[in-house]
């Protein structure tokens, strides 16, 4: 297991400031000056490594976004549930890669973050399943109501209309 970066050992507000400066494309010397003003020390080489790490992460995120867009384009007019499932699978894949590509292993905070992300995936899948079930139920009820009205207009008996309605809803008629 490798040694932690000197940047990772800084207080969180300093790490956040470094990341903000890097995202703003500030020079390494300007970032060193900013961090010095905050009362902390950081080397240019550590900042350079952090910049490379952030650039690689952004590249990976952009790659995942492009993959998700391609999936959505291929799904065309697919339902929201298919798109949600595709996004869930992409996130699951990213978490798996993060876990297995870590050179230093995962610390307690990272394991906690992964567990929270996995929990969020499970909740998203559950919500997706519940949404599909609800949409199917509402659709069946609407179809049964329309079929019942048409059957009544056609002069079918109330019993036959009810049998048709129950058939659409998937309810076994008691006979």
Backbone torsions as a table, in degrees:
resi	resn	phi	psi	omega
1	UNK	NA	129.3	-177.6
2	UNK	-77.3	169.0	-179.7
3	UNK	-78.8	146.5	177.2
4	UNK	-68.5	147.4	176.2
5	UNK	-64.7	147.8	177.7
6	UNK	-62.7	-27.4	177.6
7	UNK	-69.5	-38.9	179.6
8	UNK	-65.8	-18.0	179.7
9	UNK	-88.2	-8.6	179.8
10	UNK	-75.9	161.3	175.1
11	UNK	-59.8	150.4	-174.8
12	UNK	-58.1	-37.3	-179.2
13	UNK	-66.1	-30.7	177.1
14	UNK	-72.6	-42.2	177.0
15	UNK	-60.2	-43.4	178.3
16	UNK	-61.5	-41.2	179.3
17	UNK	-64.5	-40.6	178.4
18	UNK	-61.8	-47.0	-179.9
19	UNK	-62.8	-38.8	178.1
20	UNK	-63.6	-44.3	178.9
21	UNK	-64.0	-42.2	178.6
22	UNK	-63.2	-41.4	178.7
23	UNK	-67.0	-26.9	178.8
24	UNK	-84.2	5.9	179.0
25	UNK	59.1	35.1	174.8
26	UNK	-72.9	153.2	177.6
27	UNK	-71.3	159.0	-179.9
28	UNK	-61.9	-39.6	178.9
29	UNK	-63.1	-40.0	178.6
30	UNK	-65.5	-37.2	179.3
31	UNK	-68.1	-41.7	177.2
32	UNK	-57.9	-42.7	178.6
33	UNK	-62.4	-43.4	179.8
34	UNK	-61.3	-43.7	-177.9
35	UNK	-69.6	-36.1	176.6
36	UNK	-62.7	-39.6	176.9
37	UNK	-61.9	-27.1	178.8
38	UNK	-83.4	-2.6	177.9
39	UNK	87.9	16.7	-179.9
40	UNK	-120.1	163.9	177.8
41	UNK	-116.9	140.1	175.3
42	UNK	-150.5	141.8	-178.4
43	UNK	-89.5	155.1	177.5
44	UNK	-61.3	-39.3	-177.7
45	UNK	-65.5	-39.1	177.4
46	UNK	-65.0	-39.6	177.1
47	UNK	-65.0	-38.8	178.4
48	UNK	-62.1	-43.3	178.0
49	UNK	-64.6	-40.6	179.0
50	UNK	-63.2	-40.2	179.3
51	UNK	-63.0	-44.1	178.4
52	UNK	-61.2	-43.3	179.5
53	UNK	-60.9	-46.2	179.2
54	UNK	-65.1	-41.1	178.6
55	UNK	-61.3	-42.3	178.4
56	UNK	-64.6	-40.4	178.9
57	UNK	-64.7	-44.0	178.6
58	UNK	-62.7	-38.3	177.5
59	UNK	-62.4	-42.7	179.0
60	UNK	-64.6	-42.8	178.8
61	UNK	-62.7	-44.2	178.7
62	UNK	-62.6	-40.0	177.7
63	UNK	-61.9	-43.9	178.6
64	UNK	-64.1	-39.4	178.5
65	UNK	-63.3	-43.2	179.0
66	UNK	-63.2	-41.0	177.8
67	UNK	-62.4	-43.1	179.6
68	UNK	-63.7	-42.1	178.6
69	UNK	-63.4	-40.6	178.6
70	UNK	-63.8	-41.5	177.3
71	UNK	-61.4	-45.0	-179.4
72	UNK	-63.9	-41.9	178.0
73	UNK	-61.1	-41.1	179.3
74	UNK	-69.0	-29.6	178.2
75	UNK	-74.2	-20.7	178.2
76	UNK	61.8	-123.6	-178.5
77	UNK	-87.5	35.2	-177.9
78	UNK	-67.2	160.2	-179.1
79	UNK	-67.8	158.7	177.5
80	UNK	-59.0	-31.7	-178.4
81	UNK	-66.8	-35.8	177.5
82	UNK	-67.2	-39.9	178.6
83	UNK	-66.6	-42.0	178.5
84	UNK	-62.0	-43.0	178.9
85	UNK	-62.7	-39.7	178.4
86	UNK	-62.2	-43.7	178.6
87	UNK	-64.1	-40.0	178.4
88	UNK	-62.2	-44.5	-179.8
89	UNK	-65.4	-37.5	176.8
90	UNK	-63.2	-43.5	179.0
91	UNK	-65.3	-41.8	178.2
92	UNK	-59.5	-43.5	179.0
93	UNK	-63.2	-42.2	179.6
94	UNK	-63.8	-41.7	178.0
95	UNK	-63.0	-40.8	179.7
96	UNK	-62.2	-46.3	180.0
97	UNK	-62.6	-42.5	179.5
98	UNK	-58.7	-44.9	-178.4
99	UNK	-65.1	-40.7	-174.0
100	UNK	-90.0	-14.5	-179.2
101	UNK	-100.8	4.3	-178.6
102	UNK	-76.6	121.0	179.8
103	UNK	-72.0	-34.3	-174.0
104	UNK	-95.6	-0.6	-172.6
105	UNK	80.4	-179.6	-177.7
106	UNK	-110.0	136.1	176.3
107	UNK	-87.4	179.3	-174.5
108	UNK	-60.8	-40.0	179.3
109	UNK	-64.0	-41.1	-179.6
110	UNK	-67.9	-40.9	177.3
111	UNK	-62.5	-41.8	177.6
112	UNK	-62.0	-45.0	179.4
113	UNK	-62.2	-41.6	177.7
114	UNK	-64.3	-40.2	179.8
115	UNK	-66.3	-38.0	177.4
116	UNK	-66.0	-40.9	178.3
117	UNK	-64.7	-40.7	178.0
118	UNK	-65.0	-40.2	176.5
119	UNK	-61.8	-41.2	178.2
120	UNK	-63.9	-38.0	176.1
121	UNK	-61.5	-45.5	-179.6
122	UNK	-62.0	-42.4	178.7
123	UNK	-64.7	-40.3	179.6
124	UNK	-63.8	-41.3	177.4
125	UNK	-63.5	-41.4	179.6
126	UNK	-63.9	-45.1	178.7
127	UNK	-62.1	-41.3	178.9
128	UNK	-61.3	-45.7	179.7
129	UNK	-64.2	-43.9	179.4
130	UNK	-62.1	-38.8	178.8
131	UNK	-64.2	-44.1	179.4
132	UNK	-61.1	-45.3	-179.6
133	UNK	-61.8	-43.8	-179.5
134	UNK	-65.1	-43.1	178.9
135	UNK	-62.5	-42.5	178.4
136	UNK	-62.8	-41.9	-179.7
137	UNK	-63.0	-47.3	-179.5
138	UNK	-63.8	-41.8	179.6
139	UNK	-62.7	-43.7	178.3
140	UNK	-63.1	-41.7	179.5
141	UNK	-63.2	-41.9	178.3
142	UNK	-64.8	-43.1	179.6
143	UNK	-64.1	-40.5	179.3
144	UNK	-64.7	-40.6	179.7
145	UNK	-65.1	-44.9	179.5
146	UNK	-64.3	-44.9	-179.7
147	UNK	-62.7	-39.0	178.6
148	UNK	-62.7	-43.3	179.1
149	UNK	-63.9	-42.8	180.0
150	UNK	-65.4	-41.7	-179.5
151	UNK	-64.2	-40.6	178.4
152	UNK	-63.7	-43.7	179.0
153	UNK	-62.6	-31.9	-179.7
154	UNK	-78.1	-4.3	176.1
155	UNK	87.5	17.0	178.6
156	UNK	-73.8	155.5	-179.5
157	UNK	-69.0	159.7	179.0
158	UNK	-59.9	-37.1	179.7
159	UNK	-64.9	-42.8	179.4
160	UNK	-66.6	-41.2	177.9
161	UNK	-59.7	-44.4	179.8
162	UNK	-65.4	-38.5	177.2
163	UNK	-62.0	-42.5	178.1
164	UNK	-63.1	-46.5	-179.5
165	UNK	-59.5	-46.3	179.9
166	UNK	-66.5	-34.5	177.2
167	UNK	-63.4	-41.7	178.3
168	UNK	-66.1	-40.4	-178.6
169	UNK	-77.8	-9.6	-179.9
170	UNK	80.7	24.0	179.5
171	UNK	-99.0	131.5	177.8
172	UNK	-75.5	127.5	178.5
173	UNK	-72.7	136.0	177.9
174	UNK	-84.7	120.4	-179.6
175	UNK	-130.5	NA	NA
